[in-house]
Amino acid sequence: MPRPILATVHPEALRHNLNQARERAPDARVWAVVKANAYGHGIERVFEALRSADGFALLDLAEAERLRALDWRGPILLLEGVFEPRDLELCSRLHLWHAVHCNEQIDWLAAHKTQVPHRVFLKLNSGMNRLGFAPGAFRAAWARLNALPQVEEISLMTHFSDADGPRGIAHQVAAFEAATADLPGERTLCNSAAILRHARSPLRGDGVTTLAADWVREGIALYGGAPDHPEHTAAGWNLLPTMTLSSRIIGTQLLQPGDTVGYGSAFAAEAPMRVGVVACGYADGYPRHAPTGTPVLVAGVRTRVLGRVSMDMLAVDLSPLDVAGVPCGIGAEVVLWGVSATGAALPVDEVAAAAGTISYELLCAVAARVPFAL
Ligand SMILES: *Cc1c(COP(=O)(O)O)cnc(C)c1O
């Protein structure tokens, strides 16, 4: 028997979450963001459930090739554009749309020989200061692109730094409006947090255009994570978990007061208690920084991680189950995040918060050695 750890993808939850985006941004087309191998789920595993999206957005050219190999003929957007001139050949061949965020990418396009003019998304740096043209350079970049025979259509994009938090997006929306006001072209601004929190706010003063604009770019909310946890929960946003990471108990120990668990003796028992040892460790992608108290489900009952997470194992507190009389020994189901066979759920956001990180990181980090089931 293989090690009992398993990641299960829930296609019906992916469909549900995509429909939620459609309800929140009814007039926009939806890019399903499938970068980082669909946030750790596997592009091939999510494809059927997400194929009603209007397009797929990602950054890795090899991932774009995988989507075309699945016979996806619709739009694919490279969110970071090309990394070197010869990437443009693949864009021409596979009809990839690509972001343009710097002058070098325009130089490469100008030198690119193609029969197929490209559709590009010109990126404004509206305050995130990661990728994109500064507002003062944006028009010149647009004019350069507009003069190129290699370019068929120019759309306009920007990315928010604080759509999930108290600073908000007003300053970036104002910068976007000022820089793009009289430029033609489709617009895309919203990531998940902006879709959930701001999609219906006005973009222009015309009383019609909302921030959702022409396209939204949805990532984490597709995968059942609340981008603004703990202010909101995934359930509060009506999002369903799309991945369950589960394993089983492979050993148990009875502790007496003063007995410790695992490396560094980071947990010491205060009373007699039973501990379960789970086949899941940081080499499976479970966060090593998850401290004692991180939530976990055993046989559908919520309990906690004890002591340090090791490479291949972690320990959990079985006392709540023993108190409740729930049988749990070798072979008992453990859910690290997601949904138990009993129907009980443990949101990945809660595990991430306990470990001092975000759901994105946990989902992306599931290790290659973990087998997947659909
Ligand atoms: C990753 C990414 C998104 C999706 O972000 P989520 O917070 O996961 O919705 C959208 N736009 C760009 C440019 C990205 O890099």
PDBQT file of the ligand as one rigid body, heavy atoms in Angstrom, charges set to zero:
ROOT
HETATM    1  C1  LIG A 401      -1.961  35.904  -9.654  1.00  0.00    +0.000 C 
HETATM    2  C2  LIG A 401      -2.565  37.049 -10.350  1.00  0.00    +0.000 A 
HETATM    3  C3  LIG A 401      -3.951  37.250 -10.325  1.00  0.00    +0.000 A 
HETATM    4  C4  LIG A 401      -4.877  36.391  -9.488  1.00  0.00    +0.000 C 
HETATM    5  O1  LIG A 401      -4.748  36.773  -8.131  1.00  0.00    +0.000 OA
HETATM    6  P1  LIG A 401      -5.699  36.154  -7.009  1.00  0.00    +0.000 P 
HETATM    7  O2  LIG A 401      -5.423  36.991  -5.824  1.00  0.00    +0.000 OA
HETATM    8  O3  LIG A 401      -5.263  34.749  -6.817  1.00  0.00    +0.000 OA
HETATM    9  O4  LIG A 401      -7.073  36.251  -7.535  1.00  0.00    +0.000 OA
HETATM   10  C5  LIG A 401      -4.475  38.292 -11.066  1.00  0.00    +0.000 A 
HETATM   11  N1  LIG A 401      -3.668  39.100 -11.792  1.00  0.00    +0.000 NA
HETATM   12  C6  LIG A 401      -2.334  38.952 -11.839  1.00  0.00    +0.000 A 
HETATM   13  C7  LIG A 401      -1.510  39.884 -12.638  1.00  0.00    +0.000 C 
HETATM   14  C8  LIG A 401      -1.729  37.925 -11.117  1.00  0.00    +0.000 A 
HETATM   15  O5  LIG A 401      -0.401  37.776 -11.155  1.00  0.00    +0.000 OA
ENDROOT
TORSDOF 0
